[in-house]
Amino acid sequence: MNPFWNRRNFVANTMTCIPLTGWLGRLAANAPLQSRPKSCILLWMAGGPSHIDTFDPKPDAPSDIRGEFKTTQTSVNGIRISEHFPKFANLMKHAAILRGMSTQESDHSLATYHMHTGYQNRGGSVVYPSLGAIVARELGKQEVPMPNFVTIGRAPQEAVSSGFLGPISQPLGVTDPVRGLDYIKPLDSQEVFNRQVNLLQQLEKPFHQAYKSESGTAHRTMLDRALKLMNSQQKQAFDISQETDQVRDAYRVNALKDPPKRGDKNPTALSGSFGAGCLMARRLVEAGVPFVEVVMGDGVGWDTHRDNFPRTKSLSLDCDTAMSALVQDLQNRGLLETTLVVWMGEFGRSPQCGGGGRNHWSKAWSTVLVGGGIRGGQVIGKTGKDGRKGGRLS
């Protein structure tokens, strides 16, 4: 991978995982140059949602494949999706559904790494950069105080790494979007804080001069960027409490009474947190951050080996609310044409549902793209009547 592509090649190739599909590259290549996305929000569905139960329903398939859900007509004639995405159905004119996704990885961690980097993790010595890190390197501005890559929620650390691109492209992680950034304000007065920073820099300077190392450079880089952010007014972009109740209600943030705990098996506990993450993502894009990843599904998440239909229903409705609010908000603020929203997990779920659950399935699944200058209102690829095998463009 050459991290120094020009902007046209980057959008047309890198953000597509072109070794995996080839579709998004063709969409980007056909978009006008001035409509190229300047930002990307990746909505990561950890655990792998079922394509059949979300954006690739099979109403004419046998019941063990079709499942319990009905379909709903979208705003685009002929395109139907799960009944549990009613709000997003009205926004289909802005979206393209890639229904023929197919990879070779059916393990969670390997598939997550694969979809984030475009490479398979086979224990080699090279750590490849994630999509967010590449965007940060290609489209980010190093002189600004805001980070160029932010993850919200409990992101998969190895998969979102900057890899060989180094610390300048490493993401800033926000675990709890409701609480925002930790330790962003000095504990003492600004004067005391400045003296402490100055002392630290004086103590470290001789060491860095004597021992020039990658770890030392990484340490200084992260410290410098942290100081820039702490002293910047733009850090307010991480504070979603500044939004009105009307906006917070639209994202379902005010529905979150207790922050979800790691491994929480109650899917409804994830909803407000994901909505808060989507709201923060909009604020960050508005502040100029080029890549934001919002994770939905810590712990079990979309990994529905059991209780597939009640869990998927709950997760879908909560995801529908937050994702639709994000798309509508971006459109209202004139940001949708310059922001590509990607809804994606590491793989899909098995077509047949046995024992109330669906297992891992990497041979056929769906990804959804919204905004960013792509042509919406279309479906690309197919998985056949039984949803077993993905297909490429002819």
N, C-alpha and C positions, 0 to 999 in steps of 0.2 A: 504494500500500500504506500502510495506517495502522498505524504501529508501536505504537499505544497501545490495542490491543484488550483486552477483559477476558479473563480466563483461559478461560472457556468457549468464546468465539469463537476465541481463539488456538489451542487444542488442536483444535477442530473444523475450522479452516480453514487456519491457517498451516502446521502440520506435515503437511498433506496435499498440498501443491502443488495445491490445488483447481482452479486453472485447467487442470491437466493431466489430472486423473483424477476428482475428486469423490468417490472411494470412502472414503478414510480419514476424511473429514469425517462421513460418515454413520455409520461405525463409532463414532467418538468421540461423536457426538450421542446415540447409543443406549446409551452406557455410563453407569452411575450417576455422579453428580457426584463422590462421595467416592472414586471409582476413577480419577479423572483422573491421568495420568502426571505425576510431579513431576520426572522425569529422562528424557532420551532418549539412547540410544547409537546412532549411525549407523555401520553397518559398510559402508564405501564400497568397492565392488568396481571399482577403476580399470581402465578398458579396455573394460568392458561384457561381462558374461558371457552366454553363450547361454542363453536361456530353455528351449529344447528339451533342452539337455544338463544342466539343473539342476532347475528346479521346474515345468516345463510340458512333460513328455515326450510324444512322439507315437508310441506303440508301433505304431499301425495305419497310419502314414504310409509312403510309399515309402522305400526304404533311404537314398536321397540326402538325405532330410529326417530320418528317424528316427535315422540315425547308428549308431554302434557300441555305445552304452550301453543296458543293460537298465534296467528300472524296479524299484522296491521299494515294497512296501505300507507305508504309514505306520501310526501308532497309531490313525488315524481311518479307519474303513471307507470305501472308495471313493476315497481320495486317495492317489495314487501319485506318487513323485518319482524323481529319478535314483538309481540304485544306489550312487552315490558319495557320498551323504549318509545313510548308514545310521544314524548316531547321532542326527541331527536328525529322522529319520523317526519315532523313538520319542518325540519331543517335539512332534509335530504338534498335539496337543490344545491347546497354548498358542499356536499360530501361525495367522495368516491369510495365504494366498497371494493376491496381486493379480495375476492372470494376464492382464489386459487392458490393461496400460500401453501408452500410445501418445503419441508427441510428434512434432514436426516437425524436430528437430535430430539430425543424424547425424554431425556433426563432434565430436570428443572434447571440445575446450575449450568450444565453444558449448553442447553438451549438458550438460556438467558444470556450467557456470554456470547453465543453465536449471533443472536439477534441484535445485541448491542454493538458488536464489533465487526460483524461480517466474516469472522474467522472461527474455526472450530478449535476448542481448547483441548489440546492433546498433550499437555504437560511439557511443552517446549519452553525454551528460555526467554522467548520474546513475549512481552505482555503488550497486546495490541490496544490502541486507544478506542474508546467508545465513541458513538456518534456525537454525543455531547462534547467530548473533548476535541474532536475534529472540528466541530462548528466553532468552538471557543478559539481554536488556533486560527481558523480560516476567516471567520467573520468578527471575532471579538476585538475589542480595543484594550490594549494593555495599559494605557495611560489613565483610564477612568477608574474611579474607586469601586464601582460595582463589579462583582464577579461576572465572568462570561459563561459560566456553566453552574447551574444550581439544581440540586436534587431535593425533592420534598417528600417526606415519608421515609420509611426504612428501605432505602435503595440497596440493591445488590452490589456491595462494595467492589468486588473484583470486576464485575461487568461494567461499572461506570467509571473505571479508572482511566486516567490520562495515558497510561502505558508509557511507551517510549517518547511521547511528546513532552514529558516532564511536568514539574509542579505548576507551571504557569497555566496549564490547561486542566488542572485538577478541579473537580467540582467542590462547591461549598454545600455542605449538607444541612438541611433543616429537618430535624426529626419530627417535630410537632409544629405544624403551621399555625395552630391556634395560639400557641405560646410565642412563636416567632424565633428569632435568633437569641441564643444564650450569650451572656457576657458581652453584649454589644456596647454597653455603657460602662465607663470607668467606675470603679467602686468608690474612689475618692474624687476630689476636685480635678478639673482638667489640668490645673497647674501641677498637682502632685503626679498625675498620670504622665504628663510630659517629662517630668524629671526622672521618673522610673524608666521610661522608654529610652531616654538619652543615656542613662547609666547602663542599661542593658546593651545598647549599641556600642558604647565605649568598651565594655568588658569583652564583647564578642569580636570586635574588629581585629585585634591582634591574632586571634585564633584563625579567623577566616583568611587573613593575609598569609599566615604560615602554612595552613592546610587547606588548599583549594580542592574541594571534593564536591561530588554531586549532592551528597546529603547536606553539606553546609549551604550550598546554593539553594537547595529546596527549602531549607529552614529560613533563610533570609527572604526568599521570595514570598513564602506564606506569611511571614511576619509583616513584611512591607505592605502586602495587599490587605491584611487584616487591619493595620493601622489606618490605611487610606479609607477603608469602609467605616471604621469606627468614628472617624473625623468628618464623615460626609453626611450631608442632609439626605442623600439618596437612600440611606439605610432605612428610611421610613417606608420604603416599598415593601419591606418584610413585615410591616405591622398592619394586619388586616382589620384591627379594631378601629382604624380610621374610616372604614367604610360605613355607609349608612345601614340601618337595620333592614331597609328594603333590599339593598344589594346582598347583604348577608343572608337574608331569608331566601333569596333567589338561588343561592348556592347551598342552601340548607345548613349553613354554618351554625345558626342559632339552635338547630335541633340537637347539636352535640352537647350533652350535659356533662358527661365524664369522658376524658380522653381515652381512646382504646389502649389496652395493654398489649405488650408483645405476645403473640400467640393466641390472642383472644379469638375464640371460635364463634362468637356472635357476630354475624355479618353486619347487623345494623349498627354496631359500634364503630364500624369503619366509615359510615356514610358521611357524617359531619366532618370528619377529618379529611376525607377526600375532597369534599366540597370546599373546605378551607384551603386545601392545597391548590385546587383549581383557581380559587380567587387570588391566592398569593401569586400564582403563575401569571395571571393577567396583569397584576400590579408590577411584577418584575419585567415582563415583556414591555410594558408601557414605559418602564424606566430604562429600557435599552439592553436588557440581558438577552443574548441571542439564543440560548438554549436552556430550557427548564424541563426537568422530568418530574412528574408527579406519580407516585406509586400508590396503587390501591390493591390491598389484599395481603397484609402482613399475616404471618402464620399460615393458616389453611387457605384463606383467600378464595380464589377461583378454582382451587384444586379439589373438585367435587367428586371424589371417589364414592362418597356417601351423600345422601340427602341432596342429590343434584338439583332437583327442581325447586324445592323451597329455598335453598341457598342461592341458586342462580337468579331466581325471581327477586329476592331481596337485594342482592348485589346489583342486578340490572336496573331496578327502579332507582336505586340511590345513584348509580353511575349515570343513568339517563338524566337525572335532575342536575347534577353537577356539570356534566359535559355539555349539556344543552345550554345551561346558564353561561358557561364559558364561551361557547360559540356565539351566542346572542350578544353577550357583553362585548366581545371583540368586534363584532359587526357594528354595534351601536357606536363604538368608539373609533371606527375607521381603521381597525387594526387587523381585520380578518384577511384582507388581501395580502398583507405582508407577514402573516403568521401562519405557519403550517401546523395544524394540530393532528397528531398521529395517535390513534387508539390501537393498542397492540399488546399481546401477551407473548409468552415464549413458544406456545403451540396451541392446538385446539384440544378437543375432547373426542373420545371415540364415538362413532356414529350410533352404535348400539348401546343401549343403556341397560345394564344388568345389575340386579340387586339394588336399584335405586340410585346408582351412580354411573358416571362416565369416566373412563380412564384416559391416560395420556394418548394424544394422537397428533403426530407431527406431519403426516402425509397430506393433510388437507385442513385448512383453517382460514380465518379472515383477519384482515387489517382494515381500518377505516382511516381515510385521509380527509381533512376538512380545511378549506381556505388555502392560503399560501399561493394563490395564483393558479391552482389546478382547476380543471373543468369539473364542476360538481354535477350531481344528478346522474351518476352513471355507476354501473357495476362492471368490474373487470375480472375475468377468470370465472371458473366454475368448478364445482366438486362433484357433479353428477347427481343423479336422483337419490343416491344413498349417502352422499357426503363423504365418501371414502378417499377420493383421490383428487388432488389439486391439479389445476391446468394452467398452462402458460398462454400468452397471446399467440395467435397464429401469425 
